[in-house]
């Protein structure tokens, strides 16, 4: 098992017994793992590909998080909800 952490996200590459390829997941985050797996073409990789795979995976994670934040910022319903929370908090 190999673990890599970047920006508070831990990526885990693991290998099943008698399997030459590694699978991967995001530690302690099943939802983000499922989202990631739906956005990558290779679900299992060889050991020599791990270095480049982790770079690409962390880039995909950052892109998805940035896109999600931009969508929330441009959504008028979310903006209205945040304004209401600010008003009624006082």
Legacy VTK file of the C-alpha trace (Angstrom):
# vtk DataFile Version 3.0
C-alpha trace
ASCII
DATASET POLYDATA
POINTS 90 float
0.000 0.000 0.000
1.292 3.459 -0.932
-0.134 6.725 0.403
0.344 10.261 -0.890
-1.096 13.393 0.721
-1.623 16.769 -0.907
-3.807 19.673 0.302
-5.253 17.524 3.085
-6.369 14.755 0.709
-4.763 11.325 1.029
-4.606 9.146 -2.055
-4.081 5.430 -1.396
-2.802 2.922 -3.963
-3.424 -0.656 -2.904
-2.808 -4.040 -4.425
-4.916 -7.146 -4.002
-3.092 -10.426 -3.309
-1.615 -12.010 -6.427
-2.532 -8.972 -8.557
0.176 -7.111 -10.452
-1.838 -3.882 -10.760
-2.758 -1.297 -8.160
-6.179 0.223 -7.524
-6.642 3.582 -5.819
-9.026 5.468 -3.573
-9.255 8.653 -1.566
-8.790 7.802 2.093
-11.870 8.303 4.295
-13.973 9.791 1.480
-16.151 7.310 -0.403
-18.114 10.003 -2.270
-14.990 11.677 -3.660
-13.528 8.278 -4.579
-16.636 7.403 -6.599
-16.535 10.793 -8.340
-12.864 10.337 -9.138
-13.320 6.807 -10.494
-16.119 8.001 -12.767
-13.761 10.645 -14.233
-10.681 8.534 -14.987
-10.088 6.140 -17.842
-7.776 3.702 -15.994
-9.027 2.262 -12.727
-5.994 0.025 -12.166
-2.351 0.774 -12.946
1.054 -0.862 -12.844
3.513 0.048 -10.095
5.786 1.980 -12.465
2.837 4.240 -13.434
1.999 5.321 -9.865
4.177 8.458 -9.873
2.507 9.981 -12.927
-0.934 8.690 -11.969
-0.838 10.468 -8.600
0.049 13.759 -10.294
-2.869 13.404 -12.716
-5.284 12.322 -9.991
-4.442 15.272 -7.741
-4.913 17.599 -10.748
-8.348 16.076 -11.411
-9.300 16.491 -7.752
-8.298 20.167 -7.815
-10.204 20.764 -11.069
-13.350 19.137 -9.663
-13.139 21.108 -6.416
-12.592 24.392 -8.279
-15.478 23.660 -10.652
-17.720 22.797 -7.721
-16.823 26.048 -5.926
-17.427 28.120 -9.072
-20.807 26.443 -9.600
-21.813 27.205 -6.041
-20.697 30.827 -6.403
-22.777 31.319 -9.547
-25.880 29.584 -8.211
-28.488 32.186 -7.157
-30.253 29.737 -4.813
-27.071 29.121 -2.856
-26.326 32.848 -2.790
-29.836 33.581 -1.446
-29.504 30.873 1.212
-26.165 32.299 2.366
-27.634 35.813 2.579
-30.597 34.554 4.618
-28.272 32.727 6.985
-26.264 35.896 7.478
-29.388 37.974 8.191
-31.026 35.559 10.628
-27.809 34.716 12.420
-27.883 38.219 13.923
LINES 1 91
90 0 1 2 3 4 5 6 7 8 9 10 11 12 13 14 15 16 17 18 19 20 21 22 23 24 25 26 27 28 29 30 31 32 33 34 35 36 37 38 39 40 41 42 43 44 45 46 47 48 49 50 51 52 53 54 55 56 57 58 59 60 61 62 63 64 65 66 67 68 69 70 71 72 73 74 75 76 77 78 79 80 81 82 83 84 85 86 87 88 89
